[in-house]
Amino acid sequence: MVSRTPIAVERSLRTLGQHVAAWRKLQRVTAAQLAARAGITRDTLRSIEQGTGTTSSENLLRVLRVLGVMEAVVASADPYSTDVGKLRVDEQLPQRVRS
């Protein structure tokens, strides 16, 4: 069963794609140049920039690396940079979380 992509996820994909396109344009890099430097096709870059959600996370990270923002994007997902993470930094995480 394939579930529909939640609206918030679709919106975030579009926003992230717009950010990628803006970074590319700010750096005066053509889509063809960015795709070549990232080792992906122009169509894959178009999918990322349009936020279709059909590309792999690896391809997205390849593009972000070329644009010089990969580390910042990955760091933004660090749970220990949040208030909850800072409070629980000394706790040992469980090996598995079971329901």
Secondary structure, DSSP 4 states (H G I P E B T S, - for coil): -PPPPPHHHHHHHHHHHHHHHHHHHHTT--HHHHHHHHT--HHHHHHHHHT-S-S-HHHHHHHHHHHT-HHHHHHTT-GGGSHHHHHTTTSPPPS----
